[in-house]
Amino acid sequence: MPTVLNKPEYLRLRQLLVEARERAGLTQTQVADKLHRAQSFVSKYELGERRLDVIDFMHVCACLDVDPGDVIRQVAKSRK
C-alpha cells in the first residue's frame, strides 16, 4: 500500500509546485529564503520526503505567485 506521499494526487501536487517554481525562475534556495526556511524544507517537499500543511502550502503558493485554488483544482482534475 503506497504511503500518502506516493499517492498520485500528492505526486501531482509536487509536480505542479516544482513547475511553478521553475516558471518563476526561482531556485529552491530562493524559495526557502522567501519562506524564512532552510533550503532542505523546499527540497524535502519537492522530493516527497515531507508533507506540506495547508498554511505552508499557501505560503509556498504565494512565493511562487500561483493561486492555491488553481493548484488544488489541477490536482483534483488529475484524479478523474
Disulfide bonds with the S-S distance in Angstrom:
none
